[in-house]
Structures are given as structure tokens and as C-alpha cells.
Amino acid sequence: MNFEFYIAKRLITGKADKISISAPIIKIAIAAIALGLIMMLIAITTGVGLKHKIREKVAAFNGHIQISNFDNNRSDVSVSAIYRNQDFYPEFKEIEGISHVQAVASKGGIIRTESTFEGFITKGVGPDYNWDNFSEYLVAGQLPDYSDKQVSDEVLLSALMANRLNLKVGDSFFAVFPKEADPLNQPNQRKFSIAGLYDSGFEEFDEKYLISDIRHIQRMNKWEADEIGNFEVFLDDFDDIQSKSNEIHNYTLSELDTKDITQGYFQIFEWIRLFDFNIALIIGIMIIVGGINMITALLVLILERTPMIGVLKAVGAANWSIRKVFLYNAAYLIGIGLFWGNLIGLGILLLQQKFRWFKFPNPEEYYIDYIPVYINPWAILLLNLGVLVLCLLMLLIPSHIITKISPVKAIKFD
């Protein structure tokens, strides 16, 4: 055990002399570190959690990347067909990081009941559709099954649209689809039954999308069984969306266009990018506040230990050795603050993750009713190390005051 660590240990355990004036200030500094870490943990986990949830919801309705015909169509409706038989379907073998590819088609229509009507877009899907993205949004009934040879009349409707139309699970309704070639001709009419209701909390999608069997759209558009509207591609890691979109674009045929959801929903993703700035701002403020409290505690501790510093200098201790004594002591106090901050902060977050007690007062603005939590152990570990290192770096400057203390005056100091 080296000299600096030994003296620091005696200071910590109170064997050098009894702490008096500095005791309450040190407690305040520890509390500041703990509260700051709690705020940082909440900011990081809830900010990242909200980003993940919004990404998941947008991807559930659109996939991460869409492959469609290279034309001027920018609407949500499939105008021209592409062939399902592609080299990359049903899976990309040449590009890594892609979890699923599914074929879909969409068509606009109107739902009419005896008392009202609603416009909508039906999204036609088939047996390859990944229902895992919708399972957590299902609030009533069950997910439809389109694996049978016969065309299914079951659909998945949003709870928002069902309330507007006064419909429930098991009810049937008529939907009218205008003919794209000549809207003045007799429109197509289909009778659907509601298999289940979903509620994503994303009003932009809930008031628009109805999920149906893709074969209805193929028949109304007079497409062959091998013709679809577009492909939806899902990635393993959302952060790779730009690079994977470019890879897919280079891999697919020249007549096919590739577009990722950050292009289609630019405003939403620009908004959630602001979360990173807000998180960094909160972390910066909390580290500064905690550091200032630790600087205050260190200065008071140095002032109270001035006679001890004089004695150490008188017996030949170097300035840097004495500074390290106080820095070791400060690191110990910061560690106590981090321990209680992690214990309380992670406890609150784990309870919120399980029970979802805390809700947004205006969920329509955040596309989710509860505050989501995403806990990344590596991020939390790096946060703790960052707080410890930055606080100690901030303490290097005030610890320099030790070099100005004269041994003779320090020993006489009372």
C-alpha cells in the first residue's frame, strides 16, 4: 500500500482526526453526485426508450426500407406492380444485417356504415407478413390469418377508426374502392369482417391503415398472383439504415427504387434526433453541478486539513503526493454518490419498465401513453466512468492550492 493511499484511507475512516466542519458539506456533495446521476440515468434511458418506441412504430407500418417501382408515385397507394420473384426475396443472401423481407400492396378506399363513413388505406399482406411488429398493439380480438388458399375477408382495424365507425370485433362492413384507371366507373366493393383491433398510439397511422389480405388488392388491380405493390425490409440494427439502404439500392435492379423511413417521415426523425442534444445537455449540466459541489467539498477539506498538510510537507512529502491523498479521498466520496445514484435511479427505472406507472400527460404528442425505458448496461457503465473521470479532472485545479501552502504557516494554522 503506497503512502498516498494509506493517508487517504485514514482520512476516509476518520483515523487522522475527526471530521467536523467538512462533514455536512461532504454529505451535500455526495447527495449532489447521487441526484445528478439519477437525473442522467432517467434522461438517457427514457430519451433512448422513446426514440426506440417511435422507430418501432413507424417501422411496424412501413418496414425500415421500402423497395418499389422507380416512378413518380409518392403516395401511400400502390399504383404500378412489381414482380414478387426477385433475387432478394424471401431473404437477402448477399447483404448481412437484414432480418426480414415481406411483400405488400396498398389501395385507398372508403368504409361506409349506415350512419357514417371514413376514408382509409388498406394494406394488403400475405403469409410472409411478420405479425410480431403488431402483436403488442393488438387491443381486442386476434390477428387475421392469410395462409389459407381461400381469400380471407378478415381485417385488422384500428380502435380509433372502429370507434368513429361504431364497429367492434366480429362486425362486418362494406368498403368501396375506386378504380384507378377510370374513377367514374362502378367502384369495387368488398365486405370485410373485423378479426381484431389495434392501437399503436400513432394517430397518423391509426386513422389511416386497415390490414387485409393482399389478394383483394391483386384482384381489384387485375394483377397476377406474382405481382405486388412493394417490398418492406426490416433490419437488425436501425442505426445501419443509411448504409443498408445504399447497399440494397446498389444490389437491386435499376427499375426498382429504394427508400428508407427516415426519408418518408423526415420531420418525425428530425424531431427525435433532438433527443440526443437534450440528453447531452442534461448530462453536461448535472456533471458541472456535481463537480462544483465536489470542488467545494475538496476546498473545505483542504482548509480543515491544513495542519496535516504542513506536517506532511515538513517530513518531505511532495506536493503531488499530498494532492493525490485528497484526490483519492474525493474519488471515494464520488464512488459513494455513484453507488446510491445507481441504486435509486436503476430501481426507479426497473419499476417503470415493469409497471409503467409514469404516463405522458399528452400522449398524442409523443405517440405513446407511458414513458418508455431502455436500459443499456454498457451505456450506464460508461456514464459512471465518465462522471468519475470528469469530476476528478475538475478537482485537479482546486487541488493545486496545496502547492501554495507553507509548511511553517500550516503547522501554526488553527
C-alpha positions, 0 to 999 in steps of 0.5 A, a space after each residue: 500500500 503506497 503512502 498516498 493511499 494509506 493517508 487517504 484511507 485514514 482520512 476516509 475512516 476518520 483515523 487522522 482526526 475527526 471530521 467536523 466542519 467538512 462533514 455536512 458539506 461532504 454529505 451535500 456533495 455526495 447527495 449532489 453526485 447521487 441526484 445528478 446521476 439519477 437525473 442522467 440515468 432517467 434522461 438517457 434511458 427514457 430519451 433512448 426508450 422513446 426514440 426506440 418506441 417511435 422507430 418501432 412504430 413507424 417501422 411496424 407500418 412501413 418496414 425500415 426500407 421500402 423497395 418499389 417501382 422507380 416512378 413518380 408515385 409518392 403516395 401511400 397507394 400502390 399504383 404500378 406492380 412489381 414482380 414478387 420473384 426477385 433475387 432478394 426475396 424471401 431473404 437477402 443472401 448477399 447483404 448481412 444485417 437484414 432480418 426480414 423481407 415481406 411483400 405488400 400492396 396498398 389501395 385507398 378506399 372508403 368504409 361506409 356504415 349506415 350512419 357514417 363513413 371514413 376514408 382509409 388505406 388498406 394494406 394488403 399482406 400475405 403469409 410472409 407478413 411478420 405479425 410480431 411488429 403488431 402483436 403488442 398493439 393488438 387491443 381486442 380480438 386476434 390477428 387475421 390469418 392469410 395462409 389459407 388458399 381461400 381469400 380471407 375477408 378478415 381485417 385488422 382495424 384500428 380502435 380509433 377508426 372502429 370507434 368513429 365507425 361504431 364497429 367492434 370485433 366480429 362486425 362486418 362492413 362494406 368498403 368501396 374502392 375506386 378504380 384507378 384507371 377510370 374513377 367514374 366507373 362502378 367502384 369495387 366493393 368488398 365486405 370485410 369482417 373485423 378479426 381484431 383491433 389495434 392501437 399503436 398510439 400513432 394517430 397518423 397511422 391509426 386513422 389511416 391503415 386497415 390490414 387485409 389480405 393482399 389478394 383483394 388488392 391483386 384482384 381489384 388491380 387485375 394483377 397476377 398472383 406474382 405481382 405486388 405493390 412493394 417490398 418492406 425490409 426490416 433490419 437488425 440494427 436501425 442505426 445501419 439504415 443509411 448504409 443498408 439502404 445504399 447497399 440494397 439500392 446498389 444490389 437491386 435492379 435499376 427499375 426498382 427504387 429504394 427508400 428508407 423511413 427516415 426519408 418518408 417521415 423526415 420531420 418525425 426523425 428530425 424531431 427525435 434526433 433532438 433527443 440526443 442534444 437534450 440528453 447531452 445537455 442534461 448530462 453536461 449540466 448535472 456533471 458541472 453541478 456535481 463537480 462544483 459541489 465536489 470542488 467545494 467539498 475538496 476546498 473545505 477539506 483542504 482548509 480543515 486539513 491544513 495542519 496535516 498538510 504542513 506536517 506532511 510537507 515538513 517530513 518531505 512529502 511532495 506536493 503531488 503526493 499530498 494532492 493525490 491523498 485528497 484526490 483519492 479521498 474525493 474519488 471515494 466520496 464520488 464512488 459513494 454518490 455513484 453507488 446510491 445514484 445507481 441504486 435509486 435511479 436503476 430501481 426507479 427505472 426497473 419499476 417503470 419498465 415493469 409497471 409503467 406507472 409514469 404516463 405522458 400527460 399528452 400522449 398524442 404528442 409523443 405517440 405513446 401513453 407511458 414513458 418508455 425505458 431502455 436500459 443499456 448496461 454498457 451505456 450506464 457503465 460508461 456514464 459512471 466512468 465518465 462522471 468519475 473521470 470528469 469530476 476528478 479532472 475538475 478537482 485537479 485545479 482546486 487541488 493545486 492550492 496545496 502547492 501554495 501552502 507553507 509548511 511553517 504557516 500550516 503547522 501554526 494554522 488553527 
